[in-house]
Amino acid sequence: MSRLGVTFACQQYDRMQALADGTVEVRGVDLNFLPLPVEETFYRMMRFREFDAAEMSLSSFLMTAPDGPFVAIPVFPSRSFRHSGVYVREDSTARTPGDLTGGRIGVPEFQMTAAVWIRGIFEERHGLPMTKVSYRTGGLESPGRTEKVELSLPAEFDVVPLSADRTLTQALIDGEIDALYSARTPSAMGPAGPLRRLFHDPESVEQQYLADTGIFPIMHVVVIRRDVYERQPWLAQELYRACSLSKEIARAKLSELAALTSMLPWPYPQDAFMQQHLGADWWSYGYEANAATLETFTRYSRSQGLAVQAPEPAHLFAPETLETFVI
């Protein structure tokens, strides 16, 4: 019998490498792995539904749930602490999030996952109510970026696009905005550049957040186009299984110290730190291990006027991936 052809667009992370190079197979599938940068994948999947399966912004997916064009599986290829993704000018007097009250914040898209996390965390833990600033949206380095998902925000949120010829990086340098929330580092950052991070030591702030909450923020999820899933519901379980196996191979390599598999000179202290706070499987897939993180993000999204119709997190995923057989 012929195997099902499936095109899967995803950044080529270490946790996806074994899937991309064929070391791990998706049973019953001829997999065409497209190693695309996340912005391209999100744009092409949201706008044109080009791929059978793809990495997807958690925020964008949540805003299309429960009856949108995608079905998710509990695979989370991207996670990141985002306190380090807040930038101000070098001469700014702001040193804490609360210092930004009343200011103008730049963000590529209001609904982007990183910004949802930052706004929620800053309001809950750092004294910056999310409606006490105004927001300016646009491209980080190129003008003209727009929201991938249509917004219908409460009136208390002041969200306005930059003018068509402006970028967020230049707007921050010029003082048009007071700070920037960005998943990518602006080009003007550097030892002698005009920008700096808001937090002097963001790593320590992020480590404290992990210690206090037990949350390693989820950025992206894997989705299957709904029409593909409805024709082949077995694909959800098989893709979930294969992604999990690929991740375990990458995880094991962190312990290979005789010849380091990455260019980072000290991978083992970070591995040990994460195990201390989250256990051996600290980059976990599956719903149960991530329920608290998903519930927190869903609450943030709703409070920001985004995924107001989203179901409870347990109902976001293909049901086949939430339980398994026993013998």
C-alpha atoms as one frame of an Amber mdcrd trajectory, in Angstrom:
protein
   0.000   0.000   0.000   1.180   3.551  -0.674   2.131   5.799   2.220   0.425
   9.102   2.908   2.370  12.111   1.640   2.528  14.827   4.311   4.272  18.198
   4.100   5.314  19.495   7.518   6.704  23.043   7.815   8.770  23.715  10.914
  11.992  25.398  11.911  14.820  22.863  12.057  15.313  22.806  15.806  17.511
  20.237  17.518  14.314  18.577  18.797  13.094  18.214  15.214  16.403  17.159
  13.654  15.811  13.394  13.857  12.437  13.878  12.190  13.894  16.143   9.503
  16.757  13.801   8.577  14.673  10.623   8.643  16.231   9.062  11.751  12.678
   8.996  13.135   9.837   8.045  10.808   6.190   8.975  11.004   4.659   5.542
  10.560   2.590   5.257   7.390   3.834   8.602   6.077   6.220   9.898   3.432
   7.231  13.088   5.228   8.306  16.200   3.352   9.923  18.302   6.096  10.225
  21.962   5.086  12.751  23.764   7.353  11.288  27.270   7.222  11.752  30.238
   9.571   8.799  30.652  11.873   7.509  33.932  10.445   7.282  32.418   6.961
   5.616  29.257   8.228   3.019  31.173  10.243   2.227  33.553   7.385   1.859
  30.853   4.745  -0.143  28.510   6.957  -2.490  31.163   8.362  -3.005  32.989
   5.073  -2.955  30.216   2.476  -3.177  26.877   4.391  -0.247  25.653   2.273
   0.959  22.767   4.450  -0.612  19.580   5.748   0.939  20.246   9.158   3.000
  23.082  10.563   4.495  24.783  13.545   2.102  27.541  14.624   2.028  30.472
  17.018   0.164  29.339  20.136  -1.643  32.675  20.255  -2.743  32.582  16.614
  -3.943  28.994  16.950  -5.859  29.754  20.145  -7.661  32.633  18.426  -8.945
  30.256  15.710 -10.114  27.557  18.159 -12.290  25.600  18.620 -13.762  25.322
  15.111 -11.066  26.937  12.993  -8.993  25.503  10.161  -6.481  23.667  12.373
  -6.356  20.825  14.871  -3.447  20.866  17.337  -1.350  18.083  18.766   0.425
  18.651  22.122   3.873  19.138  20.621   5.552  22.419  21.603   8.606  22.984
  19.393   9.362  26.456  20.756   9.501  27.661  24.350  11.204  30.752  25.710
  11.402  33.000  28.720  10.613  36.492  27.460  11.843  38.933  30.114  14.946
  39.255  27.919  12.798  40.323  24.941  12.036  43.840  26.189  14.182  46.666
  24.799  14.567  50.365  25.542  16.977  53.094  24.432  20.351  53.176  26.113
  19.496  56.573  27.660  16.092  55.466  28.963  15.408  55.950  32.674  13.223
  52.813  32.702  14.707  49.965  34.742  11.590  47.973  35.619   8.312  47.256
  33.803   6.443  49.610  36.123   8.584  52.473  34.824   6.885  52.063  31.428
   3.444  53.031  32.774   1.864  55.625  30.492   4.362  54.974  27.717   4.175
  53.654  24.158   5.166  50.059  23.547   6.131  48.706  20.140   5.254  45.133
  19.220   5.329  43.416  15.807   1.799  42.068  16.321  -0.405  42.655  19.336
  -1.559  39.037  19.252   1.883  37.428  18.934   2.566  34.817  21.611   5.659
  36.469  23.099   3.785  39.737  23.633   0.821  37.983  25.249   3.171  36.344
  27.750   5.043  39.590  28.467   1.883  41.630  29.051   0.394  38.978  31.329
   3.562  38.461  33.357   4.246  42.187  33.696   0.730  42.861  34.967   0.701
  39.951  37.433   4.265  40.166  38.706   5.834  43.527  37.833   3.258  46.268
  38.384   2.514  47.216  34.763  -1.213  47.001  33.970  -1.565  46.039  30.324
  -4.064  48.856  29.629  -1.859  51.564  31.164   0.349  51.782  28.075  -0.423
  52.281  24.390   0.778  49.897  21.679   2.251  50.552  18.241   2.505  47.650
  15.805   4.647  47.076  12.708   7.649  45.289  11.285  10.761  45.034  13.410
  13.219  45.721  10.568  10.960  46.128   7.520   7.822  48.278   7.392   4.348
  46.998   6.698   3.855  44.004   8.994   0.199  43.442   9.878  -1.693  41.155
  12.245  -2.119  37.601  10.917  -5.369  37.208  12.857  -8.039  39.915  12.823
  -8.399  41.700  16.155 -11.545  42.867  17.925 -10.160  44.367  21.118 -11.896
  46.010  24.072 -11.858  49.806  23.979  -9.387  50.062  26.864  -6.584  48.769
  24.635  -4.934  51.483  22.533  -3.395  49.618  19.569  -2.399  51.578  16.446
  -0.118  50.569  13.538   2.997  52.600  12.821   2.932  54.643   9.650   3.547
  52.554   6.543   7.192  53.634   6.140   8.307  53.076   9.759   9.944  50.127
  11.536   9.813  49.370  15.236  13.583  49.418  15.622  13.874  52.892  14.129
  10.826  54.112  16.042  12.506  53.101  19.304  15.792  54.751  18.349  13.940
  57.952  17.386  11.832  58.057  20.568   8.514  57.469  18.811   8.033  54.534
  21.165   9.459  54.039  24.657  10.032  50.291  24.647   9.794  47.270  22.393
   8.496  43.754  23.028  10.135  41.476  20.468  10.826  37.767  20.063  13.770
  38.672  17.823  16.675  40.847  18.901  16.625  44.250  17.140  19.497  44.893
  14.749  20.524  47.991  16.730  21.411  45.936  19.808  25.105  45.545  20.452
  27.963  46.604  22.751  27.996  50.138  21.396  24.449  50.258  20.050  21.707
  52.720  20.984  19.467  50.070  22.598  19.623  47.893  25.716  17.426  45.352
  27.433  15.047  46.665  30.076  16.320  44.228  32.708  20.003  44.538  33.566
  20.211  40.799  34.307  17.246  39.182  32.528  18.519  35.634  33.057  18.225
  35.925  36.823  14.707  37.391  36.501  13.699  34.552  34.195  15.178  31.938
  36.524  13.269  33.442  39.435  10.071  33.334  37.393  10.640  29.621  36.715
  11.371  28.924  40.380   8.240  30.798  41.485   5.782  29.453  38.909   7.137
  26.224  37.442   6.301  27.641  33.990   8.571  27.341  30.955   6.482  29.456
  28.540   5.184  27.712  25.426   5.508  29.775  22.249   4.496  27.425  19.425
   2.369  24.332  18.896   2.108  21.856  16.017  -1.128  21.909  14.031  -2.651
  19.755  11.309  -4.960  21.261   8.724  -8.475  20.276   9.767  -9.422  18.793
   6.396  -6.305  16.597   6.474  -7.037  15.478  10.025 -10.672  14.672   9.274
  -9.663  12.456   6.332  -6.798  10.796   8.216  -7.389  11.072  11.991  -4.639
   8.521  12.696  -2.073  11.092  11.547  -2.421  13.077  14.789  -1.223  10.216
  16.955   1.565   9.173  14.587   2.948  12.689  14.168   2.782  13.218  17.926
   4.674   9.957  18.496   7.370  10.820  15.949   7.897  14.354  17.288   8.210
  12.940  20.798  10.844  10.414  19.726  12.791  13.111  17.873  12.749  15.339
  20.950  14.032  12.530  23.170  17.008  12.008  20.860  17.909  15.711  21.135
  17.391  15.650  24.885  19.811  12.743  25.304  22.526  14.599  23.414  22.645
  17.284  26.106  24.393  14.709  28.314  27.091  13.911  25.747  30.069  15.734
  27.256  32.961  13.847  25.632  32.261  15.748  22.418  29.733  18.556  22.752
  26.911  18.383  20.216  26.340  22.150  20.310  28.666  25.146  20.423  27.524
  26.044  23.952  30.448  25.355  26.307  28.361  24.636  29.438  25.140  22.832
  28.457  25.108  20.628  31.558  24.550  23.382  34.212  21.446  24.602  32.386
  20.224  21.048  31.949  20.725  20.431  35.675  18.972  23.710  36.569  15.934
  22.835  34.443  15.790  19.312  35.885  15.858  20.777  39.381  12.742  22.850
  38.696  10.803  20.809  36.121  12.149  17.264  36.326  14.040  15.144  33.821
  11.578  15.816  30.982  11.756  19.576  31.288  10.870  20.198  27.622   7.734
  18.107  27.876   5.127  17.319  25.266   1.600  16.111  26.033  -1.311  17.913
  27.652  -1.119  16.798  31.273   2.474  17.909  31.846   1.666  21.315  30.340
  -1.827  21.944  31.680  -0.839  24.736  34.093   1.214  26.559  31.437  -1.586
  26.296  28.862  -4.200  27.430  31.381  -2.079  30.467  32.270  -1.602  31.458
  28.644  -5.298  30.962  27.833  -6.217  33.190  30.762  -3.785  35.872  29.565
  -5.140  35.711  26.023  -8.745  36.073  27.151  -7.930  38.983  29.462  -6.246
  40.765  26.549  -9.343  40.523  24.355  -7.821  37.920  22.027  -8.947  34.277
  22.362 -12.185  35.177  24.121 -14.015  32.154  22.626 -11.231  29.657  23.222
 -12.213  26.401  24.904 -10.501  25.052  27.978  -6.965  23.876  27.082  -7.821
  20.163  27.330 -10.183  20.634  24.376  -7.594  22.264  22.112  -5.944  19.035
  20.998  -6.830  16.037  18.873  -8.425  13.621  21.369  -6.347  10.735  20.006
  -3.242  12.381  21.504  -4.656  12.680  25.019  -4.863   8.999  25.926  -3.239
   5.730  24.962  -3.923   2.011  25.040  -2.760  -0.331  27.763  -2.095  -4.061
  27.674
